[in-house]
């Protein structure tokens, strides 16, 4: 579990850096996966951010090309994405290793695999 006093490769508190992994969705996930080499807590949140928001981005983009039903799906994805984004940032800042269904365990496996 993260601690707001633990420093990271970047020099920020773990919780702050974990929150920042979500700020610009999958983009900041990629950035922190590259920059952070020490904290598995931050790397987990970066991987979860990358996977979650890349999937939501692709779904939104794809939905835009489907007449009527796709547009409705796109309208539903926007508030859902915002709610997920806010929850993940809050949980990360509180030091929780909060895992979304399917994506969270996958992200944890990827981080464990790449730590060997």
Secondary structure, 3 states (H helix, E strand, C coil): CCCCCCECCCCCEHHHHHHHHHHCCHHHHHHHHHHCCCCHHHHHHHHHHHHHHHHHHHHHHHHCCCCCHHHHHHHHHHHHHHHHHHHHHHHHHCCCCCCCCCHHHHHHHHHHHHCC
